[in-house]
Amino acid sequence: MGVIGVQLVVTMVMASIIQKIIPHYSLARWLLCSGSLRWYQHPTEEELRILAGKQQKGKGKKDRKYNGHIENKPLTIPKDIDLHLKTKSVTEIDTLALHYFPEYQWLVDFTVAATVVYLVTEAYYSWMKPLQEMNISIVWCLLVLAFAIKVLFSLTTHYFKVEDAGERSLCVTFGFFFFVKAMAILIVTENYLEFGLESGFSNFSESAVQFFEKQGLESRGPVSKLTFKLFLAVLCSLIGAFLTFPGLRLAQMHLDALSLAPEKITQTLLHINFLSPLLMVLLWVKPITKDYIMNPPLGKETVPL
């Protein structure tokens, strides 16, 4: 009861922080409103007329009257005018007009809270080493994944609501592409990709069979291995479709950041940030992690870490 009590205390304290403190001191709001993010103020029509050499005085001379009605010609602005847009830092009032800002704020703040709970719980587990206890921090991590998928699903539904546009077709195309790619990856044996699906599926099936036997039911398992992998492939295809347009926006943002940061050190950090998901994926490749990271070759001998 003491170990469970410590986990519950950590959970209740973090829930109180989320409810009482984070609405006033939000990390997500600080990231947007700290002054690093700016937006450009659009020029007024009078400023455009002055830059284009068309003053308000000449407006009435070019207007024509037809049957008592004044015909206003559209304002034509050359593309080579000397226009300097004014910048303004994003404030908390500006965030009220941003779409999905509440979802963004909740996801970032909850992720920070879940990270703190995970670190505290793991430190306590490594210190006390309790046995046969459920790790509550895993529930927090699963909630973070659920909230992230929910936000991605909300974003994707807006693309499907647009009529006569290519966003819907692009999402469906990428969904089928990731489905085929996931099926191909699931065929690869555990000798090359260390996902742990074989052992995980075996443990899940054994636990399910034991549960059914306790209930007085005979069963060989909830689902077959092929159905299990098919379900995983469908889930991966959905996540890939959800990440289609966020991935394109991330690539465009990376190009814009490179053009605004001419320093070599900053560009190197930007490239590392952009390629970090690929580096994380490569850690699942067994020859790389087991042979070169966990057992790096030092001369003729291999010294395991």
Stockholm file with secondary structure:
# STOCKHOLM 1.0

chainA/1-305         MGVIGVQLVVTMVMASIIQKIIPHYSLARWLLCSGSLRWYQHPTEEELRILAGKQQKGKGKKDRKYNGHIENKPLTIPKDIDLHLKTKSVTEIDTLALHYFPEYQWLVDFTVAATVVYLVTEAYYSWMKPLQEMNISIVWCLLVLAFAIKVLFSLTTHYFKVEDAGERSLCVTFGFFFFVKAMAILIVTENYLEFGLESGFSNFSESAVQFFEKQGLESRGPVSKLTFKLFLAVLCSLIGAFLTFPGLRLAQMHLDALSLAPEKITQTLLHINFLSPLLMVLLWVKPITKDYIMNPPLGKETVPL
#=GR chainA/1-305 SS CHHHHHHHHHHHHHHHHHHHTTTTSCHHHHHHHSSSCEEEECCCHHHHHHHTTCCGGGHHHHCEEETTEEECCCCCCCTTCCCCCEEEECCTTGGGGSTTHHHHHHHHHHHHHHHHHHHHHHHHHHHHCCSSCCCHHHHHHHHHHHHHHHHHHHHHHHHHHCTTCSHHHHHHHHHHHHHHHHHHHHHSCTTTBCCCHHHHHHHHHHHHHHHHHHTTCCCSCSSCHHHHHHHHHHHHHHHHHHTHHHHHHHHHHHHHHHHHCCCHHHHHHHHHHHHHHHHHHHTTBHIIIIIIIISCEETTEECCC
#=GC SS_cons         CHHHHHHHHHHHHHHHHHHHTTTTSCHHHHHHHSSSCEEEECCCHHHHHHHTTCCGGGHHHHCEEETTEEECCCCCCCTTCCCCCEEEECCTTGGGGSTTHHHHHHHHHHHHHHHHHHHHHHHHHHHHCCSSCCCHHHHHHHHHHHHHHHHHHHHHHHHHHCTTCSHHHHHHHHHHHHHHHHHHHHHSCTTTBCCCHHHHHHHHHHHHHHHHHHTTCCCSCSSCHHHHHHHHHHHHHHHHHHTHHHHHHHHHHHHHHHHHCCCHHHHHHHHHHHHHHHHHHHTTBHIIIIIIIISCEETTEECCC
//
